[in-house]
Amino acid sequence: MLICLLIWAWFAIMGIGGFTPQPMIRLFVPADLGRLLHIEQQSFPKSPYSRTTLIQLFLLYPETFWVYVDSTKEEICAYLVFSGDGHLISLAVHPSERRRGIAEALVRKAMKALPVKRMRAEVRRSNRVALAFYQKLGFQVAGVIRNYYGDEDALVVQWKPVSSREPSPASGVLS
Ligand SMILES: CC(C)(COP(=O)(O)OP(=O)(O)OC[C@H]1O[C@@H](n2cnc3c(N)ncnc32)[C@H](O)[C@@H]1OP(=O)(O)O)[C@@H](O)C(=O)NCCC(=O)NCCS
C-alpha cells in the first residue's frame, strides 16, 4: 500500500512524461524592464514603447500589467497590459515563443479578471497576425481610427461574451 502511494506521488509530482514546470503569469516589476524593452523592439520595430512609457504604464496599471514567465528558462516571454474598463493597451510575445498559446492564455486570464465583460484593442490594419489572433478569441472589428499610428490606420477590435452582443452596423467579422 505504501509503495503504491509512493509511486502515485512520484507520478503526480513528476508528471507521466517527466517533470513539466508550469508557466507563470505574474505582475510586472521594474526589474523586468530590460527584457520587456527587448520584446517590445522585436515585436513592434516601427514604434516600440520606450522605457519611460513602460514605467508610466506600470504606474497607471500596477495590477493589470502582467508578464508571462517560462519557468524552464526562467525568462519572461510575453507581456500584457490592460485597463480595468477592458482596454487592451499592449500585448507582445517574444518571436521565439510565438504560436504556443501564450498570448491566448494571457488574454483569456484578463477576460476572466475583468469586472466589465468586454475588451477592446487597436491593431494596425496591416497586422494580419494580430487580427487572426483576435479573431480566434472571438473579437470583432468595431471601427477604424484614421492615422492612429501616424503612418497607418488602426482597426478597433472588441470582444463581448456572446450573450451580451448586440448587432451594430459598424461591426463585422474579421476577414
Ligand atoms: C499577436 C501575438 C501577440 C500572438 O501571440 P502568440 O502567443 O503567438 O499567439 P497564440 O499562440 O496564443 O495564438 C492563438 C491563436 O491566434 C492565431 N494566430 C497566432 N499567430 C498566428 C499566425 N502567425 N498566423 C495565423 N494565426 C495566428 C491562431 O488562431 C492561434 O491559434 P492556433 O495556434 O491554435 O491556430 C504575437 O504574434 C505578437 O506578439 N505579435 C507582435 C506584437 C503584436 O502584434 N501584438 C498585438 C498588437 S495589438
The ligand as an SDF file (V2000), in Angstrom:
LIG
                    3D

 48 50  0  0  0  0  0  0  0  0999 V2000
   -0.1470   38.5790  -31.9860 C   0  0  0  0  0  0  0  0  0  0  0  0
    0.6720   37.8000  -30.9320 C   0  0  0  0  0  0  0  0  0  0  0  0
    0.5290   38.5100  -29.5910 C   0  0  0  0  0  0  0  0  0  0  0  0
    0.1310   36.3510  -30.8500 C   0  0  0  0  0  0  0  0  0  0  0  0
    0.8700   35.6900  -29.8250 O   0  0  0  0  0  0  0  0  0  0  0  0
    1.0180   34.0900  -29.7860 P   0  0  0  0  0  0  0  0  0  0  0  0
    1.4070   33.7030  -28.4000 O   0  0  0  0  0  0  0  0  0  0  0  0
    1.9060   33.6470  -30.8930 O   0  0  0  0  0  0  0  0  0  0  0  0
   -0.4690   33.6230  -30.1000 O   0  0  0  0  0  0  0  0  0  0  0  0
   -1.1360   32.2290  -29.6730 P   0  0  0  0  0  0  0  0  0  0  0  0
   -0.1050   31.1430  -29.7930 O   0  0  0  0  0  0  0  0  0  0  0  0
   -1.8120   32.3970  -28.3650 O   0  0  0  0  0  0  0  0  0  0  0  0
   -2.1780   32.0410  -30.8540 O   0  0  0  0  0  0  0  0  0  0  0  0
   -3.5670   31.8880  -30.6270 C   0  0  0  0  0  0  0  0  0  0  0  0
   -4.2590   31.8450  -31.9790 C   0  0  0  0  0  0  0  0  0  0  0  0
   -4.0480   33.0840  -32.6910 O   0  0  0  0  0  0  0  0  0  0  0  0
   -3.9280   32.7940  -34.1080 C   0  0  0  0  0  0  0  0  0  0  0  0
   -2.5790   33.0850  -34.5440 N   0  0  0  0  0  0  0  0  0  0  0  0
   -1.5000   33.3880  -33.7740 C   0  0  0  0  0  0  0  0  0  0  0  0
   -0.4170   33.6030  -34.5570 N   0  0  0  0  0  0  0  0  0  0  0  0
   -0.8140   33.4190  -35.8300 C   0  0  0  0  0  0  0  0  0  0  0  0
   -0.1450   33.4760  -37.0760 C   0  0  0  0  0  0  0  0  0  0  0  0
    1.1710   33.7710  -37.1720 N   0  0  0  0  0  0  0  0  0  0  0  0
   -0.8600   33.2430  -38.2080 N   0  0  0  0  0  0  0  0  0  0  0  0
   -2.1680   32.9530  -38.1410 C   0  0  0  0  0  0  0  0  0  0  0  0
   -2.8720   32.8540  -36.9710 N   0  0  0  0  0  0  0  0  0  0  0  0
   -2.1930   33.0960  -35.8380 C   0  0  0  0  0  0  0  0  0  0  0  0
   -4.1890   31.3120  -34.2600 C   0  0  0  0  0  0  0  0  0  0  0  0
   -5.5970   31.1220  -34.4330 O   0  0  0  0  0  0  0  0  0  0  0  0
   -3.7390   30.7740  -32.9210 C   0  0  0  0  0  0  0  0  0  0  0  0
   -4.3490   29.5600  -32.5650 O   0  0  0  0  0  0  0  0  0  0  0  0
   -3.7050   28.1720  -33.1070 P   0  0  0  0  0  0  0  0  0  0  0  0
   -2.2340   28.2460  -32.8530 O   0  0  0  0  0  0  0  0  0  0  0  0
   -4.4370   27.1400  -32.3000 O   0  0  0  0  0  0  0  0  0  0  0  0
   -4.0260   28.1280  -34.5870 O   0  0  0  0  0  0  0  0  0  0  0  0
    2.1820   37.7130  -31.3670 C   0  0  0  0  0  0  0  0  0  0  0  0
    2.2720   37.2840  -32.7040 O   0  0  0  0  0  0  0  0  0  0  0  0
    2.9420   39.0300  -31.2300 C   0  0  0  0  0  0  0  0  0  0  0  0
    3.4950   39.3440  -30.1750 O   0  0  0  0  0  0  0  0  0  0  0  0
    2.9870   39.8200  -32.3370 N   0  0  0  0  0  0  0  0  0  0  0  0
    3.7210   41.1050  -32.3450 C   0  0  0  0  0  0  0  0  0  0  0  0
    3.0670   42.1160  -31.4270 C   0  0  0  0  0  0  0  0  0  0  0  0
    1.6080   42.3300  -31.7830 C   0  0  0  0  0  0  0  0  0  0  0  0
    1.2130   42.3950  -32.9400 O   0  0  0  0  0  0  0  0  0  0  0  0
    0.7870   42.4690  -30.7160 N   0  0  0  0  0  0  0  0  0  0  0  0
   -0.6330   42.6960  -30.8490 C   0  0  0  0  0  0  0  0  0  0  0  0
   -0.8340   44.1260  -31.1200 C   0  0  0  0  0  0  0  0  0  0  0  0
   -2.4560   44.6480  -30.7460 S   0  0  0  0  0  0  0  0  0  0  0  0
  1  2  1  0
  2  3  1  0
  2  4  1  0
  2 36  1  0
  4  5  1  0
  5  6  1  0
  6  7  2  0
  6  8  1  0
  6  9  1  0
  9 10  1  0
 10 11  2  0
 10 12  1  0
 10 13  1  0
 13 14  1  0
 14 15  1  0
 15 16  1  0
 15 30  1  0
 16 17  1  0
 17 18  1  0
 17 28  1  0
 18 19  1  0
 18 27  1  0
 19 20  2  0
 20 21  1  0
 21 22  1  0
 21 27  2  0
 22 23  1  0
 22 24  2  0
 24 25  1  0
 25 26  2  0
 26 27  1  0
 28 29  1  0
 28 30  1  0
 30 31  1  0
 31 32  1  0
 32 33  2  0
 32 34  1  0
 32 35  1  0
 36 37  1  0
 36 38  1  0
 38 39  2  0
 38 40  1  0
 40 41  1  0
 41 42  1  0
 42 43  1  0
 43 44  2  0
 43 45  1  0
 45 46  1  0
 46 47  1  0
 47 48  1  0
M  END
$$$$
